[in-house]
């Protein structure tokens, strides 16, 4: 999440909430990493899909902006760390504003 201190405008649907960006969740059958940059930046998605087999013996299980892991030992921590370094919060804010330009 991009805090309201960094991005006071907040999320366009609920402006009192922080801007979604990278989140980790635990569901009944899997652990999920949401990285909205994977959805927004085609080159980042292509890079991640190409790199994933180098870091994991498991099949890639993805949604539009999420990656699911069924086991803790299936998480390629080094690759996730590299992914997180690829898009800064400021780059995400710029991309977000291109798509959701506020009318004032």
N, C-alpha and C positions, 0 to 999 in steps of 0.2 A: 504494500500500500504506500502511496505517496501521501504523507501527512498533510493536514490542513495548514500547518505552519509553512510548509514548502509550497503548497498549491492551495491557497485559500478559497479558490472558486469551487473546490470539491468536485465530486462525481456529478455528472450532468443530471442523473435521475434523482439523486438525493444529495443536494449541495452541502448538507451538514456532514456527509460522510467523506472519508479520505478517498482519493482516487485509486482504484484497483490497479495493480501492476504485477507484483509477484506475490503469490500466496501458497501456503502448504496446507493441505487438509488430509484428514484421515477418515475414510469411509469404511463401511463394514468389510468390504472385500479388497480394498486397495488403499494405497497412499497416493495422493495426487499433488503434483506441482503445477500450479497455474502460472504461466508466464505469458502475459498478453502480447509481448513482443513477438512471440512465435506466430501469433495470429496476424499481427500488423505489419511485420517486416518479412517479405517473402525470402530475401537473402538469408536472414537469420534462420528461418524454418529449414531452408535447403541445407545450410551448414549443419544444423543440429541433426537432421535426418542422415546426412552423410557421415557424421562423426559418431553417432550412436553405436553402430556395430563395432567400432574400435574399442568401446568401453564396456560393452555388455554382451553376454551370450544369449540374452533373452530377446524375444521379438518386441519391437517398439509398439507400445499401446498408447495412441494419442487421440485427442480430440482436437478441436480448432486451436485452442490455446492452452491445452493441458496435456500432461504426460502422467500416465498411471503406472504404478508399480505394485505387483501383488506380494512381493517379499522385500523386507528391508535389505537383504543382501543383493537384491537386484538393482538397487539405486546406484547409478554411476556418479558418485559424489564429485569426482574430479571434473566430469563433463558438465554437471550442474553448476559447479563453481565457474567454469569457463563461460557458460551461458549467461550467468548473472553479470559477469564483467562486460559483456558485449553491448548492453544498452544501459545508459545512465538514466537516472530519474529525469534529468532535464531533457534528454532525447525522447523519453516516453511522453513527457508533457507536451513537447512540440508536436509529436505525432498525434497525440490525442486532440490537441487543439486544431489541427488540420482537418480532422474528421468531424469533431463536434464543436465547430465555431459557434460561440455564444452570440446571440443577438442582443444588443444592448440598447 
